[in-house]
Amino acid sequence: MRNSGSDMSVYVLVGRVDCPHCSSAMGLLRDSRIAVQYYSLNDSKWVLDLFKKSGIKTVPQIWDAEGNHIGGYTELKTLLKGD
């Protein structure tokens, strides 16, 4: 899946400030001209609580514009680059 940049779909990325994979995922999305809504576990208590309740333990976690869970950096890279 590649985004031509003509539609402004917004992906959601939840990560941490000090996470290199989170930074890499943000870079992939920006390079693909996909708008990103970023939530930091460092700053968003409600997101941290949601992660704890859902059992999610790793970041980044990424959802597409339709709300489908993509996964982490590796899954995003595969989706966008076909690797």
ZIVEN-V372132 format. One record per pair of residues at least 24 apart in sequence whose C-alpha atoms are under 7 Angstrom apart, sorted by sequence separation. I is the first residue (numbers start at 1). J is the second residue. D is the distance in Angstrom with one decimal. If there is no record, write none. Layout:
# ZIVEN-V372132
i,j,d
I,J,D
I,J,D
This chain:
# ZIVEN-V372132
i,j,d
10,34,6.4
11,35,6.2
12,36,5.7
13,37,6.3
14,38,5.9
15,39,6.4
16,40,5.2
9,34,6.4
10,35,4.7
11,36,4.9
12,37,4.8
13,38,5.0
14,39,4.8
15,40,5.1
16,41,5.4
17,42,6.9
8,34,6.8
9,35,6.3
10,36,5.3
11,37,6.2
12,38,6.0
13,39,6.3
14,40,5.8
15,41,6.0
16,42,6.0
8,35,6.4
10,37,6.6
14,41,7.0
5,33,5.1
3,32,6.1
5,34,6.6
3,33,6.7
3,34,6.7
22,59,6.8
22,60,5.1
21,60,6.7
15,59,5.1
14,59,6.7
15,60,4.6
14,60,5.5
15,61,6.7
13,60,6.5
14,61,5.2
13,61,5.8
14,62,6.5
25,73,5.3
13,62,4.5
12,62,5.6
13,63,6.6
12,63,5.2
11,63,5.7
12,64,6.6
21,73,6.1
11,64,4.6
11,65,5.0
10,65,5.1
9,65,5.4
1,79,5.8
2,80,5.6
1,80,5.4
